[in-house]
Amino acid sequence: VFTDKNIEDIKSVSWRLQTSTCESINALAWRYASKDLYFTRPGHEMRTQLTMIHWNYLKHTIADGTRPVVGKKSYNNPTSKRVVWRKVRKSMSHPWREDIKRLIYQVRARMVETPDTTERKRKAALAQKRVGTRQFCDFQFIF
């Protein structure tokens, strides 16, 4: 969501700085998928989806007036070398998190076994198959 103020601010930013909505999304994504930890591909995709749900919910609550501006905060902008005022909005509530948690619990309750257990069984079966094949080959070489 771009406003006239956003567009004017972007025009005044140095071309060397990559300041955009994408930077804000990346900052929010860090909450869900820190760069200090490794996540599997499905885990990373799930965390990216949570980031986008969070981002869209923030934008939706601003657009519908649920989170009004309650004050202003000043900070020194090193790019423009001036004091800039930032809007402070009402604190956020995240009811979508409770909805997701409830759905996850429902799905988990219907599962016969956890994905972790399924993966362990698969790896054990592969290891057993390798051991069985190796023994069979050794047996043939003995004769």
N, C-alpha and C positions, 0 to 999 in steps of 0.2 A: 504494500500500500504506500504509494508516494503522494506526499502533499507538496504544495508549492514551496514550503519551507525546506523540505527534504531536498527538492531539486535544486534550490538556491544553495544549500549547504554543500551538495555534491559538486556544484560548479566551482565553489571556492576552495575545494580540497585539492592539494597538489596531485598531479597526475601520477606521481610515484607511489602514492598511497592507494591501496586497493580497498577503499572504504565503500561498503555497499550493504544491502540487505543480506547478501550472502555471508558477509563477515559476521553479522548478528546471528544468523542461523548457525554458523560454525561455533560461535561462542556458546550458544544454547546446546548444541550437540555435544559439547564437551562434558556437560552434566550427565549425559546418558552413556556416552562412549568415550571415556578418557583415553588419551593417546598413550598413557603410561601402562595400560593393560592390553592384552591381546584377546580378541573376541573371535569366535568362529564366524564363518560367513553368515549362517542363519541368525546368530546372535547379533551381529553387526547390522544386518538388515532390519531386525526387530527393533533395535535401539534407534536406528535412523527413522523408522516409522513413528516411534514414540516422540522423537524430536519434532517431526512434522505435525503430529497431533497437538503437541504442546504449543508450537509456533502458531498454528492456525487458531487454536483456542485463544491465545493472547490477542491476536488480531481481531478475532470475532468479538471478544469482550470489549475491546476498545471501540469498535465500530458500533456496537449496540448500546454503548453507554453504561455497561455494567461496572466498568472500572474508570470512574471519573478522575480528573486531575485534582489532587488534594493539596498540591504545593509546587514549589519550584526549588531547584538546587543548582547552585553555581559551581562551575569548575573552570580551570584555566585550560584553554584549548591551545596546545603547542603549535598546531598547524596555522591557525589564523592569528595567533599571538594576542588573544583577547579573552575576556571572561565570557563564558557562554552559559546560558540558563537552560536547564533540562527539566522537563515536566516530571513530577513525581505522581504516580497514580496510586489509587487505593490498592491495598495488598491483595494478592491473587489467591483465589480458592481453586482447587483442581478437582471438581467432581468427576471428570472423565477418568481420573486415575482409579477412583473407587469402582467405576463401571468396568474398567479393564480388569481390575483385580477380581471382581465378582465373576466375570466371564472366564478368567483363567482357572479359578477354583472349580467352576462348573465343568469345564473341559477336563481338568485333572481328576475330578471325582468319577467321570465316566471311563477313564483310561484303565485298562487291565494292569499295565505296568508302566513305569516311567520310561521316557526316552533313553535315559542313562542306562537302565537295566537292559533294554533292548540292544543298545550299542555294545554293552559288555558281553551279552550272550553271542552277538554276531562275531565279535573279536575272538571269543573263546572257541567258537565253532571253527573259525578260520585257522586258529592256532592248532586245534585238534586235527583238522584236516591235513595241515602241513606235517605234523608229527606222524600221523598215520601213513601218509604218502612216503615219507622218508624211511619209515620202518619197512614198508613194503618193498621199496627199492633196495634196501640193505639185504633183505631176505633173498631177493632174486640174485644179488651178486654173490651171496654165500654159496649157492648151488652151483 
